[in-house]
Amino acid sequence: MTVRETVERTPLVDNHAHAVEPLAAETVESAFAQYFTEGNLADRDVRHTLNYRAALGVLAEQFDADPDDEEALLARRAAVDHEAYTRECIAATNTETILVDEGYPDRPVAEFRAEVDATVHPMLRLEPTIEELIAEHAEFEAFEHAFRERVAAALDGEYVSLKSIAAYRRGLNVGRRDRADARAAFGTVRGDWDGRIEHPRLLDHCLHEALDVAGDRGAPVQFHTGFGDPDAHPRFVDPTYLVECIEAHPETPIVMLHAGYPYVGQAGYVTATYPNVHLDLSLSIPFAQGGARRILRTAMEVAPTSKLLYGSDGFSTPELYVLAARRFRGALADTLEGLIDDGIITEGYAKTVARNVLRENAIELYRGRSPPRR
């Protein structure tokens, strides 16, 4: 079996994704394109991104139609049976396991699980949990205890990981633990609660608490890094801002998401420096359609390939799963073949890298959790 065949045939373990949701037929024509950008772009501009054009290509293959006939493709997309179409799309990617961040969209993981043949495991998003508990508790100590208990119960149950979107709320420059500051911040936040946690001192305290709980259980904590929704500051999503937090929790496996794009080199550097850090490559591939090979090659410059993880970050619409698998497999095969041609690695080792990045690294990371400390 060649390297390319190994890449194409290895079943995927998708270490970071979201549920797919039914799309209202009457809104597909106007809203479909927005699923293929992370920016706050005008619809006209979204339709001229390479990621959206690639999505039209997926539709054209699904419906055996002209990839340039956008109107006809969207009409066909609006008429699909949601469950059957979702199952068909994701089955075509040869994905055997999906780790789902339940924080978005607002759809129970159980519903998504029923629509795919892959095994689905949930991940707990921390910020909505914090927001829910702030609303329920008037005193800091009660809130703090409830938060730790909620996180512990999740990880002692079916949840395989935690996920933080601190980058969207206060940036990745997570401060040191300071309980007195956190208590004061809780009083300020609770007194004028608007439903969204952004206060850095309170959020930082909760993150440190969650990282402690996860570390006790050997459970990974995923952090959004790099580009994403418009409320993520373009500078403070640089993964190097997370270093102090990483150093404070050497016992906790930390996964930096999205290759830190566009800070891919920085993300690889951090991954190569800290033994508990792993690098997920989702979202950056496929969103940076033409840059997929560059992203993979940059990530591999110094980061151990044993710490790189496949992910789709597919959400809401199953075409994102298809785009991610297709672009990732193609770019990985090209990258590994290039490294062989350059005399850097052997063909045998390239096959090992392919299996590790697409599947084995995630299995070891997420199944390698130690028993909870009692």
C-alpha positions as CSV (number, residue, x, y, z in Angstrom):
1,M,0.0,0.0,0.0
2,T,1.4,3.4,-0.9
3,V,1.5,6.4,1.3
4,R,-1.4,8.0,-0.5
5,E,-3.4,4.9,-0.3
6,T,-2.7,4.7,3.5
7,V,-3.9,8.3,3.8
8,E,-7.1,7.7,1.8
9,R,-8.0,4.5,3.5
10,T,-7.3,5.2,7.2
11,P,-10.6,5.7,9.2
12,L,-10.8,9.2,10.8
13,V,-11.0,10.0,14.4
14,D,-12.4,13.6,14.3
15,N,-11.2,15.1,17.6
16,H,-13.1,18.3,17.3
17,A,-16.5,18.9,15.7
18,H,-20.1,20.0,16.3
19,A,-23.5,18.6,15.6
20,V,-25.2,19.0,12.2
21,E,-28.6,20.7,12.3
22,P,-31.6,20.7,10.0
23,L,-31.5,23.7,7.7
24,A,-34.9,25.4,6.9
25,A,-35.6,24.9,3.2
26,E,-36.7,28.5,2.7
27,T,-33.5,29.9,4.1
28,V,-30.9,27.7,2.3
29,E,-30.5,30.1,-0.7
30,S,-29.9,33.1,1.4
31,A,-28.0,31.6,4.4
32,F,-26.1,28.5,3.2
33,A,-23.0,30.5,2.2
34,Q,-22.5,31.9,5.7
35,Y,-21.6,28.4,7.0
36,F,-18.4,28.6,5.0
37,T,-16.9,31.7,6.5
38,E,-15.8,32.7,10.0
39,G,-15.9,36.4,9.2
40,N,-18.6,38.9,9.4
41,L,-18.7,39.2,5.6
42,A,-21.2,40.5,3.2
43,D,-23.0,37.6,1.5
44,R,-21.6,38.6,-1.9
45,D,-18.0,38.3,-0.5
46,V,-18.7,35.0,1.2
47,R,-19.7,33.6,-2.2
48,H,-16.3,34.4,-3.6
49,T,-14.3,32.6,-1.0
50,L,-12.5,29.4,-2.1
51,N,-14.1,27.5,0.7
52,Y,-17.6,28.3,-0.5
53,R,-16.7,27.5,-4.1
54,A,-15.3,24.1,-2.9
55,A,-18.6,23.6,-1.0
56,L,-20.5,24.1,-4.3
57,G,-18.2,21.4,-5.7
58,V,-19.4,19.0,-3.0
59,L,-23.0,19.8,-3.9
60,A,-22.3,19.3,-7.6
61,E,-20.9,15.8,-6.9
62,Q,-23.8,14.9,-4.6
63,F,-26.4,16.0,-7.1
64,D,-24.5,15.3,-10.4
65,A,-24.9,18.9,-11.4
66,D,-23.0,21.8,-12.8
67,P,-20.7,23.3,-10.0
68,D,-21.2,26.8,-11.4
69,D,-25.0,26.6,-11.4
70,E,-25.3,27.9,-7.8
71,E,-29.0,28.6,-7.9
72,A,-29.8,25.0,-9.0
73,L,-27.4,23.5,-6.5
74,L,-29.0,25.4,-3.6
75,A,-32.5,24.5,-4.7
76,R,-31.4,20.8,-4.7
77,R,-29.8,21.3,-1.3
78,A,-33.0,22.8,0.2
79,A,-34.9,19.7,-0.8
80,V,-32.8,17.0,0.9
81,D,-33.9,14.8,3.6
82,H,-31.8,16.0,6.6
83,E,-31.1,12.7,8.3
84,A,-30.4,10.7,5.2
85,Y,-28.2,13.4,3.6
86,T,-26.2,13.9,6.9
87,R,-25.6,10.1,7.2
88,E,-24.6,9.9,3.5
89,C,-22.2,12.8,3.7
90,I,-20.4,11.8,6.9
91,A,-20.3,8.1,5.9
92,A,-18.4,9.2,2.7
93,T,-15.6,10.6,4.8
94,N,-14.8,7.3,6.5
95,T,-15.0,8.8,10.0
96,E,-15.3,6.3,12.7
97,T,-15.4,8.6,15.8
98,I,-16.5,12.2,16.3
99,L,-15.9,14.3,19.4
100,V,-18.6,16.9,19.6
101,D,-18.5,20.2,21.3
102,E,-22.1,20.6,22.5
103,G,-21.8,24.3,23.0
104,Y,-22.8,25.1,19.4
105,P,-25.3,24.6,17.7
106,D,-28.0,24.3,20.3
107,R,-28.8,20.7,19.5
108,P,-28.6,17.6,21.8
109,V,-25.7,15.3,21.0
110,A,-28.1,12.4,21.2
111,E,-30.0,13.7,18.1
112,F,-26.8,14.0,16.1
113,R,-25.6,10.6,17.3
114,A,-28.8,9.1,15.8
115,E,-28.0,10.6,12.4
116,V,-24.5,9.2,11.8
117,D,-22.9,5.8,11.7
118,A,-19.8,7.1,13.6
119,T,-19.4,6.8,17.3
120,V,-20.1,10.2,18.9
121,H,-18.7,11.4,22.2
122,P,-19.6,14.8,23.8
123,M,-17.3,17.5,25.1
124,L,-18.3,20.0,27.7
125,R,-17.9,23.7,26.7
126,L,-16.9,25.6,29.8
127,E,-18.2,29.1,29.3
128,P,-21.9,28.2,28.9
129,T,-21.5,26.1,32.1
130,I,-20.1,29.1,33.9
131,E,-22.9,31.3,32.7
132,E,-25.6,28.8,33.7
133,L,-24.2,28.5,37.2
134,I,-23.7,32.3,37.7
135,A,-27.4,32.7,37.2
136,E,-28.2,29.9,39.7
137,H,-25.9,31.0,42.6
138,A,-25.8,34.3,44.5
139,E,-22.7,33.5,46.5
140,F,-19.2,32.9,45.1
141,E,-18.3,29.9,47.3
142,A,-21.5,28.1,46.2
143,F,-20.9,28.9,42.6
144,E,-17.3,27.7,42.8
145,H,-18.3,24.4,44.4
146,A,-21.1,23.9,41.9
147,F,-18.8,24.6,39.0
148,R,-16.1,22.1,40.1
149,E,-18.9,19.5,40.8
150,R,-20.4,20.0,37.3
151,V,-17.1,19.6,35.6
152,A,-16.1,16.6,37.6
153,A,-19.5,14.9,37.0
154,A,-19.2,15.5,33.3
155,L,-15.7,13.9,33.1
156,D,-16.7,11.1,35.4
157,G,-19.6,10.5,33.0
158,E,-19.7,10.3,29.2
159,Y,-17.7,13.5,28.4
160,V,-14.3,12.9,27.0
161,S,-12.9,16.4,27.1
162,L,-13.5,20.0,28.1
163,K,-13.5,22.9,25.7
164,S,-12.9,26.6,26.3
165,I,-13.7,29.6,24.1
166,A,-11.8,32.0,26.3
167,A,-10.3,33.4,23.2
168,Y,-13.7,34.8,22.3
169,R,-14.3,36.3,25.7
170,R,-11.0,37.7,27.1
171,G,-8.2,36.4,24.8
172,L,-5.7,33.6,25.5
173,N,-3.6,35.6,27.9
174,V,-5.1,33.8,30.9
175,G,-3.8,35.3,34.1
176,R,-2.6,33.6,37.3
177,R,-5.0,32.1,39.8
178,D,-6.2,34.7,42.3
179,R,-9.2,33.6,44.3
180,A,-9.7,36.9,46.1
181,D,-9.9,38.7,42.7
182,A,-12.2,36.0,41.4
183,R,-14.5,36.5,44.4
184,A,-14.6,40.2,43.9
185,A,-15.2,39.7,40.2
186,F,-18.1,37.3,40.9
187,G,-19.8,40.0,43.0
188,T,-19.4,42.6,40.2
189,V,-20.6,40.2,37.5
190,R,-23.5,38.8,39.5
191,G,-24.7,42.3,40.5
192,D,-25.1,43.3,36.8
193,W,-25.5,39.9,35.2
194,D,-26.2,40.0,31.4
195,G,-25.8,36.3,30.7
196,R,-22.4,36.4,29.1
197,I,-19.1,35.7,31.0
198,E,-16.3,38.1,29.9
199,H,-14.8,39.3,33.1
200,P,-11.1,38.1,32.9
201,R,-10.5,37.5,36.6
202,L,-13.6,35.3,37.1
203,L,-13.1,33.5,33.8
204,D,-9.5,32.9,34.5
205,H,-10.3,31.4,38.0
206,C,-12.8,29.0,36.5
207,L,-10.4,27.9,33.8
208,H,-7.8,27.1,36.4
209,E,-10.3,25.2,38.4
210,A,-11.5,23.2,35.4
211,L,-7.9,22.5,34.4
212,D,-7.2,21.1,37.9
213,V,-10.2,18.8,37.6
214,A,-9.3,17.6,34.2
215,G,-5.7,17.1,35.2
216,D,-6.8,14.8,38.1
217,R,-8.6,12.7,35.5
218,G,-6.1,12.9,32.7
219,A,-8.8,14.5,30.5
220,P,-7.8,16.9,27.7
221,V,-8.9,20.5,27.7
222,Q,-9.3,22.0,24.2
223,F,-8.7,25.8,23.7
224,H,-9.9,27.7,20.7
225,T,-6.8,29.3,19.2
226,G,-6.4,31.3,16.0
227,F,-9.1,32.5,13.7
228,G,-12.8,32.1,14.4
229,D,-15.9,34.2,15.0
230,P,-15.6,38.0,14.7
231,D,-15.6,38.4,18.6
232,A,-12.2,36.7,18.7
233,H,-9.5,39.4,18.8
234,P,-7.1,38.7,15.9
235,R,-4.0,39.3,18.1
236,F,-5.0,37.7,21.4
237,V,-5.8,34.3,19.7
238,D,-2.1,33.8,19.2
239,P,-1.3,30.4,21.0
240,T,1.8,31.8,22.6
241,Y,-0.5,33.9,24.9
242,L,-1.6,30.6,26.4
243,V,1.9,29.6,27.6
244,E,1.6,30.8,31.3
245,C,-1.6,28.8,31.6
246,I,0.0,25.8,30.1
247,E,3.0,26.1,32.5
248,A,0.6,26.3,35.5
249,H,-1.0,22.9,34.6
250,P,1.7,20.6,33.4
251,E,-0.4,17.6,34.4
252,T,-3.3,18.5,32.2
253,P,-3.3,17.5,28.5
254,I,-4.1,20.7,26.5
255,V,-5.2,20.7,22.8
256,M,-4.7,23.9,20.9
257,L,-7.4,24.0,18.2
258,H,-7.4,25.2,14.5
259,A,-3.6,25.0,14.2
260,G,-3.6,28.5,15.7
261,Y,-4.2,29.8,12.2
262,P,-2.6,32.1,11.0
263,Y,-0.1,31.6,13.9
264,V,0.6,28.1,12.7
265,G,4.4,28.3,13.3
266,Q,3.8,29.7,16.8
267,A,1.4,26.8,17.5
268,G,3.9,24.3,16.3
269,Y,6.6,25.9,18.5
270,V,4.4,25.7,21.6
271,T,3.5,22.1,20.8
272,A,7.2,21.2,20.4
273,T,8.1,22.9,23.7
274,Y,5.5,21.6,26.2
275,P,5.0,17.8,26.7
276,N,1.3,18.2,27.6
277,V,0.3,20.2,24.5
278,H,-1.2,18.8,21.4
279,L,-2.1,20.5,18.1
280,D,-5.5,20.1,16.4
281,L,-5.6,21.1,12.7
282,S,-9.3,21.6,12.3
283,L,-11.0,24.6,10.7
284,S,-7.8,26.0,9.3
285,I,-8.3,23.0,7.0
286,P,-10.5,23.3,5.0
287,F,-11.2,27.0,5.4
288,A,-7.8,27.9,4.1
289,Q,-8.4,25.7,1.0
290,G,-5.3,26.7,-1.0
291,G,-3.1,26.7,2.1
292,A,-3.7,23.2,3.5
293,R,-0.3,21.9,2.4
294,R,1.4,24.9,3.8
295,I,-0.4,24.5,7.1
296,L,0.5,20.9,7.5
297,R,4.1,21.4,6.5
298,T,4.5,24.3,8.9
299,A,2.9,22.4,11.8
300,M,5.3,19.5,11.1
301,E,8.4,21.7,11.0
302,V,9.2,21.3,14.7
303,A,6.1,19.7,16.4
304,P,6.2,15.9,16.9
305,T,3.8,14.2,14.5
306,S,2.7,12.1,17.5
307,K,1.0,15.3,18.8
308,L,-0.9,16.4,15.7
309,L,-4.6,15.7,15.5
310,Y,-7.1,15.5,12.7
311,G,-10.3,17.5,13.2
312,S,-13.0,18.8,10.9
313,D,-14.7,21.4,13.2
314,G,-17.7,20.5,11.1
315,F,-20.8,22.3,12.3
316,S,-24.4,22.7,11.3
317,T,-24.1,21.4,7.7
318,P,-22.5,18.1,6.8
319,E,-20.6,19.5,3.7
320,L,-18.1,20.9,6.2
321,Y,-17.2,17.4,7.3
322,V,-16.7,16.4,3.6
323,L,-14.6,19.4,2.8
324,A,-12.4,18.9,5.8
325,A,-11.8,15.2,5.2
326,R,-11.1,15.7,1.5
327,R,-8.8,18.6,1.8
328,F,-6.9,17.2,4.8
329,R,-6.3,13.8,3.2
330,G,-5.1,15.3,0.0
331,A,-2.8,17.8,1.7
332,L,-1.4,15.2,4.1
333,A,-0.6,12.8,1.2
334,D,1.1,15.6,-0.7
335,T,3.0,16.8,2.3
336,L,4.3,13.3,3.2
337,E,5.2,12.5,-0.3
338,G,7.1,15.8,-0.5
339,L,9.0,15.0,2.7
340,I,10.0,11.6,1.3
341,D,11.2,13.3,-1.9
342,D,13.2,15.7,0.2
343,G,14.9,12.8,1.9
344,I,13.6,13.8,5.3
345,I,11.5,10.7,6.1
346,T,11.1,7.2,4.7
347,E,8.0,5.8,3.1
348,G,7.4,3.5,6.0
349,Y,7.6,6.3,8.5
350,A,5.3,8.4,6.4
351,K,2.6,5.7,6.6
352,T,3.0,5.7,10.4
353,V,2.6,9.5,10.4
354,A,-0.6,9.2,8.3
355,R,-2.2,6.7,10.6
356,N,-1.1,8.6,13.7
357,V,-2.4,12.0,12.7
358,L,-5.7,10.7,11.2
359,R,-6.5,8.3,14.0
360,E,-4.1,6.9,16.5
361,N,-2.9,10.1,18.2
362,A,-6.5,10.9,19.1
363,I,-7.2,7.4,20.3
364,E,-4.2,7.5,22.6
365,L,-5.0,11.0,23.9
366,Y,-8.7,10.7,24.7
367,R,-8.7,7.0,25.7
368,G,-5.5,7.4,27.8
369,R,-7.3,9.1,30.7
370,S,-6.2,8.0,34.1
371,P,-8.8,6.9,36.7
372,P,-10.3,9.8,38.8
373,R,-8.6,10.5,42.1
374,R,-10.9,9.9,45.0
